[in-house]
Amino acid sequence: MGSCPSVKNILVLDSEGKRVAVKYYGDEWPTASSKLAFEKSVFVKTQKTGAKAEADVVMFDGHIVVYKFDQDLHFFVTGGEEENELILASVLQGFSDAVEILLRKIVNKRTALENLDLIFLCIDEVVDGGIVLETDANVIAEKVLGHGLEGAGSFAEQSVSQAFATAKQHFMRSLLN
């Protein structure tokens, strides 16, 4: 790829190491079983660390893996050993922050699964074919919301109506519980 930053995969796993959303680029892991084995190995390797609010970096099996944990979700971005860790960290931060914006700061497995379409759109806005496209969380969220809200106002205008919708959902759930 030369000087163009690239990513091997983006993983979102739950607190048990099971897939929530994953996307691989290239043919480094050609089979589903090799992908699952890589995910399990990375999860086990990073399980004992405390990468909560800040991203952490580990060299693993010839790859640089940048990761962070947010509640019961674990976010991973993998690059080749020649990649710049700071670029991979900015990809991770932009992606995880955009997910936080899109999930209205309720970043957990249940909310992620309920909004899986937004997470996959988010991944597609961050990386395309392994090439890094965007790392600004607000721009990523704006583009993702633009896919689902054709002709709607700006992100700032949408967030007010979404806040009311979220409050209504939480109120209804609290009545049902």
N, C-alpha and C positions, 0 to 999 in steps of 0.2 A: 504494500500500500504506500510505501514511501513515507512522506511526512504527514499524511492524513491520519488523524487519530482513529483507531477502530476498537470495537468491542466484540468479544467472542460470545457473550451471552448476558442477559439480564434475568435475574431470578428473584421471585418473591415467594418465600417459603413461610409456612406457619411455624409456631413454636415447637412443633414436633418434627420439623424438617420435611413436611409434606408440601407438595406443590400447591400454590395458589395461582400464580401466573408466571410463566417462563417463556423466554424466546431465545433461540440459539441462532447464531449467524455462522455460516460456513459449514464445513463437513468434519470438523475436529472430533465431534461425538456423533458418529453416523447412525447409531441405533438408539431406540428408546431406552434400552437397558443400560447403555453406556452413559446416556444423559442422566438417568436416575441414579446410577452409581456415582457420577460426579457430584450431583446435588447432595447425596447422602454424605459423601466424603467431605465436601466443603462445609456442610452443616455441622458435622461432628468436629471438624478442625476448629471451627469458630465458636462452637457452643460455650466453651469455658471462658471466653473473653467477655468483656462488658462494654461492647460498642453500642451504647444506648444513643445518646444525643449526637455524638461525634462519629464520623466515619473512621474505620480502622482498616489497615492494609495487611495482607498476608501473602507471602509467596507460596504457592501451592501447586505442585505437580507441573512445574514449568509455566505457570500462569500467575499473573498478579490479580488478586481478588480484593476488591474494596467492598466493605460491607458495613451495615449499621442495622440496629434493631429498633423498632418502634412498636411499643406495646407487644402484641403477640405476632407481629410480622417481622420477617428478616429479609432485608433488601441486599442483593449482591450484584456487583458489576464485575465481569471478568475480562481481562485483556491479556494480550501476549506479554511475554517477559520483557519485550523491548518497548512496551508502551509506557507513557508517562503517568505515574501514579496520581499526580495532581489533576490531570485531565480526567482520568477514570473517577477520581473522587468528585470532581465537579459534575460529571454525568450522574453519579449516584445521588448527589445532593439535589440536583435539579429534578431528577426523576422522583425521589422520595418526597420532596417539598411539593411538587405538582400533584402527586397522589394525595398528600395531606390537604391541599387546597380543594381538589375535586371531591374528596370524601368529607369535606367540611370539618376537618380536624378530628374526625372520628376514625382513627386509623387502627382498625382491628380486622381480624379474619372475617367475621360476619359481614361487616360493612364492605370489605373488599370483595367478597364473593357476590354480594348483592349488586355491586357496581363493577363487575369484571370487565364489561365492555369499555368503561372509561379507563381502566388500568391498561388494557391492551392498546387502546388508542393513544394513551400517554406514552407507552413504550415505543409505538410507531412514530410519534412526534419527536422522541429523543434520539432514536437510532433507526437508520434505514439500511438494511443489508450489511450491518456492522459498522457503518460510517456514522460518526456523531454529527447530528444535525443541530441540536439545540440543548442548552443547559440551563436556561433561565426558566425557573418554575412558573412564573406568571405568564410568560409567552406560551409555554407548553400547555398550561391549563386553558388559556384563552383559545388556542387552536383546537384543543379537544372539545371544549364546549361549543365551538363553532361548528363542529361536525354534527352535533346532536341538536343544535338550536339554530337552524337555518333562518336567517332574517331577524333573529332576536337581537336585542340591543347589545351593548358592550358587556364585558365581564363584570364591571362594577355595577351596571344596571341590573344584570341578572342575579348578582349575589344577594341583593335585597329580597327579591322574590323567592330565591332559593332558601334564604334564611327563614322566611315565614313558612315555607313548605316544610323545612326541616323541623322547625318548632312545632308545627302541627303534627308531624309524624311522631315526634317524641312524646307529645302530649297524648296522642291516641294510644301509643304503646304503653305509656304509664297507666292509662285507664284500664287497659286490657290485662296488665300484669298484676 
